[in-house]
Every structure is written in structure tokens, then in C-alpha cells.
Amino acid sequence: MRPAPGARTLPDLARLVLPSAASNWGDRFLKVALVLLAAWIVYRAVVVVTRRLERSVVASGTGVLSAREQRGRTLAQIVRNASTVALTLVAGIAILSVFVPNATGPLTAAVGVLGLALSFGAQALVKDLIGGFFMLVEGQYQVGDVIRINESTAGQVERVTMRVVVLRDVHGVLHTIPHGEVHQVSNLTKGWSRAVLEIGVAYGEDVDRVMRVLADLGRGLWNDGDWRPLLVEEPVVPGVERFEDSAVVIRFMAKTLPLKQWDVARELRRRIKNRFDEEGIEIPFPHRTLYWGRGQGPSAAVGEPGPGAVGEGA
């Protein structure tokens, strides 16, 4: 049977449909490639801008980051993280709309509904984001600061996002803490730091003389060209802090640049020990007296006369 005039056979339909389908898929993949390229270009632009922000202020040369540079690094990290999330969402919606026409409106509505549902189930996440926002606005800490969180975890801030703060402690352990769990922050390096030494001397020492020696040590450190750049003010000796069982405690303080209080404190301890040895100033240590009982003890065991009490240093 011959087909009716003007009717199309199956091979004719295949020749019409297949090229059209191939052309549609080619257009879609081209659009997807353009979306990904645009997202990559925007991301690279964000990276370039944030890196320039980080380099906008040069460190002072003392190994200490300025407050502006710390804030720049913190903002740069947060902007990069937020941009990555935003670009991923926008690119994903755009790519989906290529394969599912007219899906942008319903998809946006679905995302809104899903976000509302998640807000009830992810209250901790929302709390973290709000905490991160207020941390950024108030400038509680920046990248490079040494902080103590909740009086339990301390370390240097390595990374800050809108959700977490990442600390590296003195042992090299990395701590990741959500902003929502941060109830108290103690910043040890905000603006300036202070090295505080409490030095115990024997009760038989002249405390006025000891304080003069410490003040002289402070002036020596202040006039030392290697250490002067790390100090904000000349070290001071406020006076006698307290009385302990075997020592009179004298406080010695030095105001330093951020992060340099530990270096200055170590140098001061070294100088104090050497100077006290030269001056003959006794640094006391606890003593303990052991009572063996009448007629007992090591001397009685070997048949030698001896006192009933033997004093030992511990």
C-alpha cells in the first residue's frame, strides 16, 4: 500500500525529530557551560577583590598584624565563603531552569517553603549564623587573635566563617566551634597585651631592695634595642601582691604588642633568675618537716643519737 499524498513516513519523521532534539541538547549544554563560566568568573573576581583587601594594609614589620589587616583577613574569608554558597545556589537554579523550562518561579517558591521548614528543624544553624553576624559587626575577634572561648578552649584564630570559628591551640590541635555555642570570649591580644609575672622571694629578703632590682631590670629591657620594639610602655613593679606560706609575692608587669607577651615574659624570667643569683636574692621553695617520734628515725635505727625531728626540703 502506498502512503497517501502528503503523508510522512517514519524515516521522514526521524530525520525531522532527531536533528531538532540534538540541536536542543546542544543549546542546553551551551547554556550550562555559559552559566558555569559566568559563576567561575564572578568567583574569581571575588577572590581577587578579597585578596586585595587582605593586602591593603601591610604589617608593621614586628611580626604583628595590624587591627585593619586582621579585620581585612576576617572579612575576606567570610565574603569568600558566602560568595561560594550564593554562587552555587544561583548556578544550580539557573542550570535546572535550562532543563526544566519555566521552573524558576515554582523552584523559588519551593526553596522558600523548604527554607521555612528547615528553619524550624535547624534552629542551631540559624543561631550560629546570627551569632556569626553579630561577631562580625561587633568585631569581637579577628583572624590572628588569641582568644579563650567559654573559659575552656583557647588558641589562635585561623579561620572565621558565618557559622564557625576555628582555633589552633598551643599543642597544634584544631578546634572548630559554632558561633551559637560561644557564650563568653576572652581576647588575649586585642589592641595590646600584658606580661604579668608574680615573683616569690624569701621572707628574709628586703622587699624594697627586691623591687628596686626588678625596676632596674625593667629599665634594662626597655632600653634594649632588641626588645624595645615589642614593648608599649616601660615595665613597672606595682609592689607586693600577697603573702604565701613560704614567699612574699611581688608583681611585675610589662605592656607589650599583641601576641608578644609570652616572649617578653620568658625573657624577663631569664633575666630575673640571673640577676637574683648575682644579687644573692633567695627564691624560696616549699619546706617540709618530718617528725619520726621519740627514739625513732634513721639515726635510732643505726644506733646513733639524733634529734626527734628531721627537716627536709621538698
C-alpha positions as CSV (number, residue, x, y, z in Angstrom):
1,M,0.0,0.0,0.0
2,R,1.3,3.4,-1.0
3,P,1.1,6.2,1.5
4,A,-1.4,9.0,0.9
5,P,-0.1,12.0,-0.9
6,G,1.5,14.5,1.6
7,A,1.7,11.8,4.4
8,R,5.1,11.5,6.1
9,T,6.8,8.1,6.6
10,L,8.6,7.0,9.8
11,P,12.1,7.7,8.3
12,D,10.9,11.2,7.3
13,L,9.8,11.9,10.9
14,A,13.1,10.6,12.3
15,R,15.0,12.9,10.1
16,L,13.0,15.8,11.3
17,V,12.9,15.0,15.0
18,L,16.4,13.8,15.7
19,P,18.3,16.8,14.3
20,S,15.9,19.1,16.3
21,A,16.5,17.1,19.5
22,A,20.2,17.1,19.0
23,S,20.1,20.9,18.4
24,N,18.1,21.4,21.6
25,W,20.5,19.4,23.7
26,G,23.4,21.3,22.2
27,D,21.8,24.6,23.1
28,R,21.2,23.4,26.6
29,F,24.7,22.2,27.2
30,L,26.0,25.5,25.8
31,K,23.8,27.4,28.2
32,V,25.0,25.3,31.1
33,A,28.6,25.9,30.1
34,L,27.9,29.7,30.0
35,V,26.3,29.6,33.4
36,L,29.3,27.7,34.9
37,L,31.7,30.1,33.1
38,A,29.9,33.1,34.5
39,A,29.8,31.7,38.0
40,W,33.6,30.9,37.8
41,I,34.3,34.5,36.5
42,V,32.3,36.0,39.4
43,Y,34.0,33.8,41.9
44,R,37.5,34.7,40.6
45,A,36.6,38.3,40.8
46,V,35.5,37.9,44.4
47,V,38.8,36.1,45.2
48,V,40.8,38.9,43.5
49,V,39.0,41.6,45.4
50,T,39.2,39.8,48.8
51,R,43.0,39.2,48.3
52,R,43.5,42.9,47.6
53,L,41.5,43.6,50.7
54,E,43.9,41.3,52.7
55,R,46.9,43.1,51.2
56,S,45.5,46.6,51.6
57,V,47.4,47.1,54.9
58,V,51.0,45.9,55.3
59,A,52.1,44.5,58.6
60,S,54.3,46.8,60.8
61,G,57.4,44.5,60.4
62,T,57.3,43.3,64.0
63,G,55.5,40.1,63.1
64,V,52.3,41.5,64.5
65,L,49.2,42.0,62.3
66,S,47.6,45.4,62.5
67,A,43.9,45.7,63.5
68,R,42.9,46.7,60.0
69,E,44.8,43.8,58.5
70,Q,43.2,41.3,60.9
71,R,39.8,42.7,60.1
72,G,40.6,42.6,56.4
73,R,41.5,38.9,56.5
74,T,38.4,38.0,58.5
75,L,36.1,39.8,56.1
76,A,37.9,38.3,53.1
77,Q,37.3,34.8,54.5
78,I,33.6,35.4,55.2
79,V,33.0,37.1,51.8
80,R,34.6,34.1,50.0
81,N,32.6,31.5,51.9
82,A,29.3,33.4,51.5
83,S,30.0,34.0,47.8
84,T,30.7,30.3,47.2
85,V,27.4,29.3,48.8
86,A,25.4,32.0,46.9
87,L,27.0,31.3,43.5
88,T,26.4,27.6,44.0
89,L,22.7,28.2,44.7
90,V,22.2,30.6,41.8
91,A,24.1,28.5,39.3
92,G,22.2,25.4,40.4
93,I,18.8,27.1,39.9
94,A,19.9,28.5,36.5
95,I,21.1,25.1,35.3
96,L,17.9,23.4,36.5
97,S,15.8,26.0,34.6
98,V,17.7,25.2,31.4
99,F,16.5,21.5,31.5
100,V,13.1,22.3,33.1
101,P,11.6,25.4,31.4
102,N,9.6,27.8,33.5
103,A,10.8,26.1,36.7
104,T,12.4,29.2,38.2
105,G,9.2,30.5,39.8
106,P,8.0,27.2,41.3
107,L,11.5,26.3,42.3
108,T,12.0,29.6,44.1
109,A,8.7,29.1,45.9
110,A,9.7,25.6,46.8
111,V,13.1,26.8,48.1
112,G,11.2,29.3,50.2
113,V,8.9,26.7,51.7
114,L,11.9,24.4,52.2
115,G,13.8,27.1,53.9
116,L,10.8,27.8,56.2
117,A,10.6,24.1,57.1
118,L,14.3,23.9,57.7
119,S,14.2,27.0,59.9
120,F,12.2,25.0,62.5
121,G,14.4,21.9,62.3
122,A,17.7,23.8,62.0
123,Q,17.4,26.3,64.8
124,A,21.0,25.6,65.9
125,L,22.2,26.6,62.4
126,V,20.2,29.8,62.4
127,K,21.6,30.5,65.9
128,D,25.1,30.0,64.6
129,L,24.6,32.3,61.6
130,I,23.1,35.1,63.8
131,G,26.0,34.7,66.3
132,G,28.5,35.0,63.5
133,F,26.8,38.1,62.1
134,F,26.9,39.9,65.5
135,M,30.5,38.7,66.0
136,L,31.5,40.3,62.7
137,V,29.5,43.6,63.4
138,E,30.9,44.0,66.9
139,G,34.5,42.9,65.9
140,Q,34.9,40.7,69.0
141,Y,37.9,38.9,67.4
142,Q,39.7,38.7,64.1
143,V,41.9,36.2,62.3
144,G,45.2,36.1,64.1
145,D,43.9,36.9,67.6
146,V,44.5,34.6,70.5
147,I,41.2,34.0,72.3
148,R,39.7,31.9,75.1
149,I,36.1,30.7,74.5
150,N,33.8,29.8,77.4
151,E,36.8,29.6,79.7
152,S,37.7,26.2,78.4
153,T,39.2,26.4,74.8
154,A,42.0,28.7,73.9
155,G,44.0,29.2,70.7
156,Q,44.8,31.5,67.8
157,V,42.0,32.2,65.4
158,E,42.9,30.6,62.0
159,R,39.6,30.9,60.2
160,V,36.2,32.5,60.7
161,T,33.0,31.8,58.7
162,M,29.4,32.9,59.3
163,R,28.9,29.6,61.2
164,V,32.1,28.6,63.0
165,V,35.4,29.9,64.4
166,V,38.4,27.7,64.0
167,L,41.2,27.9,66.7
168,R,44.6,26.3,66.8
169,D,45.9,25.8,70.3
170,V,49.5,25.7,71.6
171,H,49.7,21.9,71.1
172,G,48.7,22.2,67.4
173,V,45.1,20.9,68.0
174,L,42.5,22.5,65.7
175,H,39.2,23.4,67.4
176,T,36.1,24.2,65.4
177,I,33.4,25.9,67.5
178,P,30.0,27.0,66.2
179,H,29.2,30.7,67.0
180,G,25.9,29.6,68.6
181,E,27.9,27.8,71.4
182,V,30.1,30.8,72.2
183,H,28.8,32.3,75.4
184,Q,32.0,34.1,76.6
185,V,35.0,35.3,74.6
186,S,38.3,36.4,76.3
187,N,40.5,38.2,73.7
188,L,44.1,38.0,74.9
189,T,45.5,40.1,72.0
190,K,43.0,42.9,71.4
191,G,45.0,46.1,70.8
192,W,47.8,45.3,73.2
193,S,48.8,42.5,75.6
194,R,50.4,42.4,79.0
195,A,53.0,40.1,80.5
196,V,52.3,39.6,84.3
197,L,54.9,37.9,86.5
198,E,54.4,37.1,90.2
199,I,57.8,36.6,91.7
200,G,58.2,35.0,95.1
201,V,61.1,35.9,97.4
202,A,62.0,34.7,100.8
203,Y,60.6,36.4,103.9
204,G,64.1,37.3,105.0
205,E,64.7,39.5,101.9
206,D,64.3,43.3,101.9
207,V,61.3,43.7,99.6
208,D,62.2,47.3,98.9
209,R,65.6,46.2,97.6
210,V,64.0,43.4,95.5
211,M,61.6,45.9,94.0
212,R,64.5,48.2,93.0
213,V,66.3,45.3,91.4
214,L,63.1,44.4,89.4
215,A,62.6,48.1,88.3
216,D,66.2,48.2,87.1
217,L,65.6,45.0,85.1
218,G,62.5,46.6,83.6
219,R,64.5,49.7,82.5
220,G,67.2,47.5,81.1
221,L,64.6,45.7,78.9
222,W,63.0,49.0,77.9
223,N,66.4,50.3,76.8
224,D,67.4,47.1,75.0
225,G,67.2,47.8,71.2
226,D,66.1,44.2,70.5
227,W,63.2,44.2,72.9
228,R,62.1,47.8,72.9
229,P,60.0,47.4,69.7
230,L,57.9,44.7,71.4
231,L,57.0,46.9,74.4
232,V,54.3,49.6,74.5
233,E,55.4,51.0,77.9
234,E,58.3,50.6,80.3
235,P,57.8,47.6,82.6
236,V,56.5,48.5,86.1
237,V,56.6,46.9,89.6
238,P,53.3,47.7,91.3
239,G,54.5,46.2,94.6
240,V,53.8,43.3,97.0
241,E,50.9,41.3,95.8
242,R,50.3,38.8,98.6
243,F,51.9,36.7,101.3
244,E,52.2,32.9,100.8
245,D,53.3,30.1,103.1
246,S,57.0,30.4,102.2
247,A,57.2,33.5,100.0
248,V,56.4,37.2,99.6
249,V,54.9,37.6,96.1
250,I,55.8,40.8,94.1
251,R,54.0,41.6,90.9
252,F,56.0,42.7,87.8
253,M,54.1,43.8,84.6
254,A,55.1,44.7,81.1
255,K,52.7,46.1,78.5
256,T,53.5,44.6,75.0
257,L,52.4,44.4,71.5
258,P,49.7,41.8,70.7
259,L,51.0,38.2,70.8
260,K,54.4,39.3,72.3
261,Q,53.6,39.0,76.0
262,W,54.8,35.4,76.1
263,D,58.2,36.2,74.5
264,V,58.7,39.2,76.8
265,A,57.7,37.1,79.9
266,R,60.2,34.4,79.0
267,E,63.0,37.0,78.6
268,L,62.1,38.6,81.9
269,R,62.2,35.3,83.8
270,R,65.6,34.6,82.4
271,R,67.0,38.0,83.4
272,I,65.3,37.8,86.8
273,K,66.9,34.4,87.6
274,N,70.4,35.5,86.5
275,R,70.1,38.9,88.4
276,F,68.8,37.3,91.6
277,D,71.7,34.9,91.5
278,E,74.1,37.8,91.2
279,E,72.4,39.8,94.0
280,G,72.1,36.8,96.3
281,I,68.3,37.1,96.5
282,E,66.7,33.9,97.5
283,I,63.9,32.4,95.5
284,P,62.2,30.2,98.1
285,F,60.8,26.7,97.7
286,P,58.4,24.8,100.0
287,H,59.9,23.0,103.0
288,R,58.5,20.1,105.0
289,T,59.4,18.9,108.5
290,L,59.1,15.2,109.2
291,Y,58.7,14.0,112.8
292,W,59.8,10.5,113.4
293,G,58.7,10.1,117.0
294,R,60.8,9.9,120.2
295,G,63.6,7.3,119.9
296,Q,62.8,6.5,116.3
297,G,64.0,7.6,112.9
298,P,67.1,6.7,110.7
299,S,69.6,7.7,113.5
300,A,67.9,5.5,116.0
301,A,67.9,2.6,113.5
302,V,71.7,2.6,113.3
303,G,72.3,3.3,117.0
304,E,73.3,6.9,116.7
305,P,71.9,9.7,118.8
306,G,69.9,12.2,116.9
307,P,67.1,14.7,117.2
308,G,63.5,13.6,117.1
309,A,62.7,15.8,114.2
310,V,64.5,16.0,110.9
311,G,64.0,18.9,108.5
312,E,64.0,18.2,104.7
313,G,63.5,20.4,101.6
314,A,60.8,19.2,99.2
